[in-house]
Amino acid sequence: MSTTPRSITIINEQILSDDWYSLKKYTVDYQRIDGSHQTFSREVYNKGDGVTVFLYNRAQQSIILTRQFRLPLKIQGDSGVLIETAAGLLEGEDPITRIRAEIEEETGYRIQQVSKIFDAWMSPGAVTEKLHFFIAEYTPHDRINSGGGIFEEGEDIEVLELSFEQAVTMMQQGEINDAKTIMLLQYAIINKVLDAETQAS
């Protein structure tokens, strides 16, 4: 579906914070669908693009997830602990190199074969991040250490090995409520990554 090109001009850019990542305020001249122009401001958080992976074992019908502290959840009145797929920022590397490194850092598994499945904008109303999604198969022999993340970055990651059936049930019951993890679980169901009888249960 084609769209008519419209004039969108950034007329001012102001740095509000440039600490861990950057937060900027942009003033934009925007041409609306009816052709008229409107000026408005938006704050945009730039944390870079990221990667995440659905790590599964076909023989065991199991997957690897992580559990770690996430401050925004605590601020919003949640427990602050989130169950999710291994993930991280690109940090200047290509997505395949980065996802292999993240798997090893967070879960302790060294995986060579990873497959890209799609990209997605995770919160395009205010955050620049585009996430690269992968799937990869693991075996018990691939584990070279206990994982847990990087201490210097404040990571304190618990590695979870769950049956696929259990993970799907946890998603359905709201125990797994991380967006990227739900997307990957749904991908696995739709594309029959694991056995059909497990998915149907």
N, C-alpha and C positions, 0 to 999 in steps of 0.2 A: 504494500500500500504506500503510494507516494504522498509526500506532504509538500505544501507550497513553502518555499524558502521564506523565512522571516528575518527581520533585522533584530539582532540581539547584541547589544554593545555594553561592555563593562566600562563604566565611566569613573569608577573610583574603587580603590582597593586599600583596606586598612588592616594592619596586623593587630589583633587583639591579644594574642598569646603565641609564643614560639618557644615552648619548653619541651615537653616530651614529643608532641606533634605541633602542628600549627593551626591556629584558629584565626580566620580572617573575616572581615565584614566587607561585602561587595555591594556596590550600588549599580544597578543595571537599568539600561533603557531597553524596554522590551516591546516589540511589535505584537499586538494581540491578533487573534484570529480574524477579527473584523477590520484589521488594518490600522487601527488607532495605536498610539504609543502610550506606555505607562512606565513610570519610574518607581522602583522599589528597592529595598535593601534586604539582603539575606546574609546570615552567618554560615560559613562553611568550614567544616573540620577536615583537615587533610592528614590522614594517618598512613597513606600509602596503600597499595594493593596487597592482597593476601592470598593464602592458599589454605585448602582444607582437604581431608581425605576420608573416604569410607574404607576402613581397613578390616578385611574379612577373611575368614578361614572356611573354605567350602566343606572340607571333610568334617570339621567340628561343628559346622553351622553356627559359628560364633563371630563376634565382631569386637574390636578394641575401641573403647571410648576413654575419655579422661574426665576427671572431676577436679575443679579448681575454683579458687576464690575470684569473684568478679565484683569489683566495687560498685558499679552502677546498680546491680541487683540489690545490694545492701542499702544503698541510698533510697531505693524505691520500696523499701520495707520487706524485701524478700530475705531469705537466709544468707544470700551472698555467695552461695556455692552452686556451680552450674555443671551439669553433665553434658559433654559435647565431644565432637570429633576433634582429633588432633588438627591444629591450625596455627598459622603464624603469618607474619608480614614478609614481603619479598626481600626487603632490606638490600635492594640493588642487585639481587640475583634473578636468574630466570626461574619461572614457576616450578619446573621439574626438579631442578637442583634444590630449590628451597623446600619443596614438600618432602623430599627424601631426608633433608636435614631436620625438619620439624618432627617427622615420624621418629627419628632416632633420639632427638633431644627429649621429646615428651613421653614416648612410650618405651624406648629402649630397643625397638626393632629396627634392623637395618634392611631396608627393602630396595631392590634394584628396579623391579618392574612396576611402574605406575602408569595409569591411563587417564588422560584428560577427558572429562565428560561434558562440562559446560562452564560458562562464566555467568556471574550474576552480580548486579549492583545491589548492595545489601541495605543501604538506607539513603537513597539518592536525594531525599529532600534536604539533607544537611551534611552528608559525609561523602567524600570523594571515592571511598574504597570500592574497588571491583574485586570480587573473590573468584579465584580459579579453583574449580572442583575436580577432584581426582578420585579414582578407586584403585585399590591395590590389594593383592592377596598376600597373607602372611602365613608362616608356619611357626611352630614352637622353636625350631632351630634358628629362626631369624633373629631371635632376641639375644642381644649381646650385652645389655646392661638393664638396670631397673628403671631407666627413664626418670621422669620427675621434673624435667625442665631445667632451666638455668638459674641457679641460686642468686647470682648477681643481678638478675632482672626481676627478682622477687617472685619467681615461679615456684610453686609448691604443688605439683601435679600428682594426683593419684591415678594410677592406670587401672582401668576396669576391663575385664574380659567377660562379656555377656553373651548368652545365646541370642541369636537374631530374634527369635520369638519373644524372649523376655524384653528386648529393647523395643520392639514394636508395641508390646503391651504397655511399657512405661511411657511411650510416646502417646498412646491412646488415653492413658490415665493422667497425663499432664506432668509426669515426673521428669520426662525429657521435653523441655520447652525451648531449646535453643534453635533458632531458625535454620542455620546451616545443617545442623544434625537432622532436623526433621526433613529438610530437602533431600539429604542423602539417603535417609531411611525410605522415603517415598520413592526415590529413584530406584533403590534396590528392589522394592516391591514391584513397581511397574515393569522393570526390565528383567525381573526374575534372576537377579544376581545370585541368589541362594535358592534352595529347593522350593518348588511351587507348593508342596504340601505344608512347608513351614510357614510360608507367606499367608496361606489361606486360613491358618489356625487362629 
